Amino acid sequence: MSTTGTDSTSDSDADAAAHEQSDETTNAEGGTITAGSRRLPAWFVRYRVPIGLLVLVLLLRPVVGLPFMLGIESVAPAILIMMLFVAAFNLLFGYTGLLSFGHAMFFGFGMYASAIAMSGHGAAPELPFFVGAVIGIAIAALVGYLLGRLTVGKGEIYFAFLTLAAAQAVFFISTRDPYGLTGGSNGISQGAQPTWIESFRGQLRITLIEWPESLLSTFGWLDDWYLLVGVVFLGAMLVLWQIVRSPFGRTLVAIRENEALARAMGVNTARYKVWAFTFSGGFSALAGVLMSVNNHGASQAWLSITTSGDTVLMAVLGGIHYFFGAIMGAFVWEFASGYLTDFGVLNLGIVSFDLSRELSHWQFLLGALFVVVVVVSPTDGLWGYLRSLATRLGKHVPVSNDE
Amino acid sequence: MSTLQFSRRTRELVSNTSSAWLAFGVVLVVALVAGFVARPELFVTQAVGGLVYGAILILITLGLSLILGLMGVVNFAHGALFMLGAYVSYSVVAVWGLPFWAALVIAPLLVGLVGVFIEATVLRRLYDAEPIVGLLATYGLTLMIEETILYYWGATPLGYAKPVILQNSVSLGVTRVSSFRLFMLGVATLVVIAVYLLITRTDFGLTVRAGVQDGEMTEFVGVNLPIRFTAMFFLGTAIAALAGVLQAAEYGMNSSMGQTFLILSFVVVVVGGVGSLFGSVVSGVVIGEATYLGPLVLVGIAEYTNIAAISVTGIRGLIPYLVMLFVLLVRPRGLFGEEGLLE
């Protein structure tokens, strides 16, 4: 793989510098960038992921609230949380190449730890919110590490089976409700919210600081729950992005592409896989913590195999080789879920079809779309398709994988 | 083999086994004896029940193991097809009014046709890709099939009456077993034997095995491999549907049976060793017996050692996973797994 950039790392950011040198460069992944009459500034290309994330956080809620979209703004925090969850999953699947069918258990660890700590459910003492959150993330990371140590060396299919079985075991334990901790199949709903959150007309509000009347109009908007979720989402995604850009992340990609070659080069592939699993579990638990606040508690449905499977679906649908693929997949899924279930009647002018019963089984359509994506191009997904469209339409968009 | 040779081989086996395994074997025997002594009649009942449950597991897993071992395809849709077989049998018996024996034939046939359709349209394109792509594609198909079932038959649990001839129970001396469960045991045995004979003694099985090992060469020799792969997928799907019909008649059906039994099938396949049909049979029996005898053994040990905490209530659901964990720790490829398959 050749590069004409100034860096020796196989990083597509190198081509940004090379942009200024020649009209046509080949980036590390072999795609060709032709600078047309308009050229994107190098800093924009280099930081397009953080810029894209910021734009996403700023625009998601207004766009989702548009009448021809979902029409309700209050689902926006949940969509951001799912995007974070799928991105954490994609760190393991898209970048390392390990398919985990049990990621719901990591999400559940964060969710339940936060809910248990806040409510003092069963045998647990009441703990502050951050302690509960940290405990949840720590448990998820620890389970990810231990499970990784056990399972990463055994091959992809075995890994998928074993994570599936592990998640089912966790689901089963949560149903058995040991020491009254998990609340069985009812989950935890009483008193599971932090004291600095209150519900106001269905929207969540942060009540950390009591603004005096004079400052309310200028600083009152800071009390938005969506804002907090957006900030946490942005921070976590930037950390994930940096992980992916770092030598660690690049090694993961090398392991995904050709593990035997990576080992021949001296990379301890098992260790990298285990740590990828650990990070992935930790970030999933962070998403779970946010969701437990968003949903006023922990429900057992989030631990089921359906959640794990939906995560796989969202990641593959979006495009596993792309950082934004996870985000797009989560958005498409959540949007379809909200939009199609409320669809109702399709009015074609002369005839109208009452599709509400059919579309309540919208998962069939997304399953079909998923099968088509897997058969046609499993690694590119919808985001990859959009990228290739954009390349053909505007020739200065750099084409590279893993961005 | 003469008696002298047999005892010599046994002695060789015992002397060659490591001491850790011998110790484990001794502990296992002691535990089983403890369980037996604690509740003798219950032990025998549970042992027989475990055998029957193991046979059911074997039948359910056989389709998955066949497709996995013989074609290298992870059929995630196995659970959904199992469920489809159950629901189709409900339509045949409860809606169309045909006898149960007709459902035993019609449901596997219809679901097998669905399997052929799946194989021809989706899976055939994925044989050259990595196994994980096949897993993903069949997962998407699972979603589609399960939603179709929900759409057509609804979400409420359904059931129908077993045929009158199989509704009572049979006495086996110390215990009584429902005759339908004995019927399931019989069907499972017949199917396992038939599949074994098909794979090892017929030309068809020989060519399929050759095709899995070296597809290109097999086709050069003049074997029509795509047809054979389709036929194998049909067989695996039909067996899954047959298991679904039996399960539906005995236990009824609900919208989550696909997932539950899919995971159990995966556990059985992993414990037995991916790619080994004999391994699936052995692990089915082992997991079945462990599920039924495990709680009893724990009760026995708890009474013997007076530590009440050992007999954990409700551990029965966790036992398959514990067995899998144990087997994978000591034999990472499963009991009879082959090297290099899906690794």
Interface residues (C-beta under 8 A of the other chain):
Chain A: L99 L150 G153 K154 G155 E156 I157 Y158 A160 F161 L162 L164 A165 A166 Q168 A169 F172 I173 R176 I305 T306 G309 V312 L313 V316 R357 E358 H361 Q363 F364 L366 G367 A368 F370 V371 V374 V375 P378
Chain B: V74 V122 R125 L126 A129 E130 P131 I132 V133 L135 L136 A137 Y139 G140 L141 T142 L143 M144 E147 T148 L150 Y151 Q259 I263 F266 V267 V269 V270 V274 G314 G317 L318 Y321 M324 L328 L329 P332 L342 E343
